[in-house]
Amino acid sequence: MFAVTVPPVSVGSNIFFAIALLSISVLVFLLLRRFLTVRSTPAYLLVPVFFALALPASVVLLVPIDLASSSRDGTGPKAIWLPARVVLVCWRIAYWLIFALTWAILPLLGEYFDSGYRDPRARIMYSLRSNAQYHAIVLACGIVGLVYVSISIGFDFRSIKSLVMALAYVWGLVLAISLMGHGLVSIPRSLIRNSNVSGRLRRLQVHAPKVHDRLMDAVNELASLNAQVAQLQQRKTGTARDFQDWIEELGEGPGSADVRVPILEAPESSATVPTIITERYLADLTRRLQRARHMKARFVDEWDRLVLLAADLQSIINSAASKKLEFGQAPRRSSCLPRAKFLTPHMRYHLYSNIIPSVRLVFGSLFAVASISIIWSELIKSLAPHLSAVSLTVVPNYKDPKPLGFGNQLVTSAWLLYMCSAAMTGVNEVQVWGNRALVRRNTYGESACWYASLVARLTVPIAYNFLTFLPKDFRRGTQFYDFLGKLINLTPLGHGFDFIFPIFILVPVCATLFNLYGRVKRVFGFANTDDDDDYADLENNPAGFGMGGWREGRDLIERELNGFGSLAVSSRGARSTWASESDRSDGDSFTSSRLRVPVAEGSRSPRPPTGQRPTTAPTVVDGEEEDDGNFFQSFAHRVRNTFETSNTPRWLQGDNFRLPRWMTGDNTTTEDGGVSRLFGGRAVPGRLRLG
């Protein structure tokens, strides 16, 4: 009798795979619900963004399953596995859907949402025109590459497909390595820094004036655009009659009903409208109005979280004497732990003062070791792949032909998740993305498409780059390599590139580790821009005096908490006064803007120009109390206010003495930052938009 070999059945693995995909879908939906208003977001935007996030997350699941499904010793897989044909089909579906979303659907959809036109046909044409230049460059590169491939290996369909996949992989790998290098330093460094409560509070205070300035700029920009809409609504003749419905729709938008005076009066020239109203002008006005509303919502949310976190950190520091921690009665806090009712004040003190900082320090150390392991693996994989730290944790015995076990699969998923997280963290470190940002419950549609496209674009190159850490037999036995690796290595463009280029990960790592960007900006005179490193500012100015010091940030936060600023946590229930009444009721959006002007005159002073911010909060003197006193008391109050609200001279702030320009012969240097005046002075956030 001949023994019949029964092939293994993957019923349990199929159930696990289905449950894992369902869990990923639920988590992605919760993520969308956190950053988008699901009920008001159109389906044509919500569905592509959902797939652009769910498919890359499934890649993190497919890689360890693919490694375990490749049996090399004839005994069959021993962990979560799927048949080879199923794995190959999953890779094809995931890759080509991600490719279509990244290079076609999401870029067109983002510009469609950001067009500003009302007619769908006009929005489509605007989207096509906006993406035509970028796609023309891509097409030109594709034609040049096609000619090169046709000469080297011949012209056939396989060579075209390999060229497309190699170009997409090369571009994705360059972007992934650059961003991942920043994130590998930023993640452990942030955890280690935040383990010190006082240092974290001081960095928040350094960062507060920058966020506050951007909030004021966003409010004034929105007020200027609302003034243009108000002028358009007053026109009842001429070309304005042809677009009356459109103009009325702009006037009914969120934040447009606010007729109160902004904090800083906008220039009159910015509120002028042309004599002849055209569709293109209204579309541009609509686009700028949408961006201004969401920029304001972005900085309202950031300022809200900064002040709440600073208040919590200050409460933790103040509780060191009594060993009892109470956060107050505000309905909103910077985290959910203060709401836990089972914690006593003494337990809460030890939790926030000892346990949480120690946990941050431990995880920061672990992530630092993980970052060093990834960097070492990138450098050594082309010379001695058996010494790769990542490979030794996934495949302890590289000569062992047995497939991976369940524990090795968990380690593989952990490495992939950390690499992808580092790349996404690098997005926040490299601040060249303009007005794009993720805002809780109010993310702009174009920003949502851009972030989803970036996640989808980075995941596949990172996954294949992870495979290069493993031994050659493990790598070539996977369906992922059979589908993608062979086509990438078919041309000289892809062959060897994934082994040589990752060495350049040292460039972003060293730039972030030693604050190279801040040093370069200080050399060229851009040291006062808003995107400087807060930690470097704290080291350069530990006393906190001068422009943007931590003392000014402390005064701004205290003014907010005392009820004289734009947040007023203690008196208004911890919600921003820039938000509308409807936002306070449901909490779904910060889009609307109803300014609340304090009753007491002088409680909020106008924001001075950039570079001339006061270092101390103004002293508020009530007019009625001043009238009750005699002449000498009134004179004393005025003298005290004069000295307390005056700026400290720059020669008393530790600045070096500079000779006048007529003595040095240099007519280009100004006190605003050297050659930065040649480029328009301070950069306006949101004006740089990269495709």
Summary of the structure (lengths in Angstrom):
residues: 691
radius of gyration: 29.1
end to end distance: 67.9
largest distance: 119.2
contacts: 2108
relative contact order: 0.13
helix: 65%
strand: 0%
